[in-house]
Amino acid sequence: MISTRRTAPSPDFAGAVSLDRVLADQPAVRRVDLPLSDVQAGRRLVVLDDDPTGTQSIADLPVLTSWSVSDLQWALRQPTTAFFILTNTRSLSEADAVERNEQIVDALDEAARLENVCYVIASRSDSTLRGYYPLETDVLAKELAARGTKVDGVVICPAYIEPGRVTVDSLHWSRAGNGMIPVSHSEFAKDASFGYVNSDLRDWVQEKTAGRISRDEVAAITLTDIRDGGPDRVEEILAGLSGGQPVVVDTADDADLQVVVIALLRAEAAGRSFVYRTGPSFVRARSGQQATPAIDAARLGAILAAAPHDAGDLRPDTAHGLIAVGSHVGLTTRQLERLRTKGNIVELELDVPTLLNGQDRDSHVSDVAARAADLLRTGESGGDVVIRTSRTLITGADAVDSLLIARTVSAALVNTVKEVIAQVRPAFVLAKGGITASDTATEGLSIRRAWSRGTMLPGIVSLWEPVSGPAQGIPFIVFAGNVGDDEALADVVGTLRSI
């Protein structure tokens, strides 16, 4: 039996409420022990991250931006419970997203066979429900089935505890400035490429599958199931899934995920197979990790000191950092304004209309890159260099056209970063925005293999340590567009400046 009790306000509730009200009448949190040894004995978690911000929930896990068999073998050989593959599919067309998922499963299955490792895939996407669902989980299920693994269920768990994205009685919530709102009332639901109208995850599945899967066909694991029933009850629900049936999972505390992971490990040990479609918090729990303190100046200094260097050649050329800002959500604009008030930055703007004019794009990019490199090299600015796109958001006639515009602008910003790095090695590179960070990692810095070392703020904003290529020795900070308070960007930059 699946619990459907609802105590939270209905999806059409338009005001903000307290988290206490959202959780009214829910059972008390159940604390369980999830031994790391149990996670290590389970299947290796392979996280296909549709932008690089999924790493902001974990510490000390490998990250790949390439999925060659040899790269995947390197990751599988690391003594970790999980690793990330940066797919960047949220920025691709549907056809390209399908092809990329197919390529990765093909190479992963070959690498896992060579290394004799059993694996389970998490399709990690946005905690505010943006991304290619159900396309990606459909492709993964089909590819796994073709290789002998029939998927019994798709576990949908978008929660991200730290920034306030929780699910209660299948209704997904997002913390706004003055309380909690159903996620469909947030600015993220109006996304030009991946917008939606439903906050109840069962209705959202029906919406996103265009009715192929009805609300009534979606199973649910509620807080009552998790907190009153515990792992036994959750395992019972999981055991009842078949044919790739979706199950939406409530989460309001990290402890809720510990219960769910225990049940999943048991079900998988009994021969059940799942694909996970999740936000960052689930990945942390399924990796066997707890939330770790944010990286401070001392920890950052230790990470940099321990990184391998080649006769000093890989050390930065300047004490100042490079900050690339591509995200256009209101939160990013406010964070940039707060950084501006702190001083010690110089801003260079990439004009979006010019970037969309193919004739002038390359010269505009080169001009901005040359100016940025000169400011970093000479220290003329007296601080860090911010390269940002103009703040007026330009959208297309439809979702496909809007995505093409976003890709064009992101490519120009990343090419600017690439040209800067070719001329000078900054003290750090910070990329603001999911697509921006992904493209900066793969194209701007040519990162192929890295370690995600932890978070710059509690549970958000990850620090990568590139372990090969031209970016080795340069800390890379992955900063999503939709996380943190108004002071978050200034706080992170303050830590980076303190070493």
PyMOL commands that set and color helices and strands:
alter all, ss='L'
color gray80, all
select helices_A, chain A and resi 19-22+36-41+52-57+69-77+89-91+94-115+135-146+183-185+187-190+201-208+215-217+223-239+254-269+280-286+297-306+330-342+352-355+358-378+399-423+434-444+488-497
alter helices_A, ss='H'
color red, helices_A
select strands_A, chain A and resi 44-49+61-64+82-86+119-124+153-157+165-168+171-176+179-182+219-221+245-249+274-278+322-325+345-350+384-389+429-432+449-457+460-466+476-479
alter strands_A, ss='S'
color yellow, strands_A
deselect
rebuild
show_as cartoon
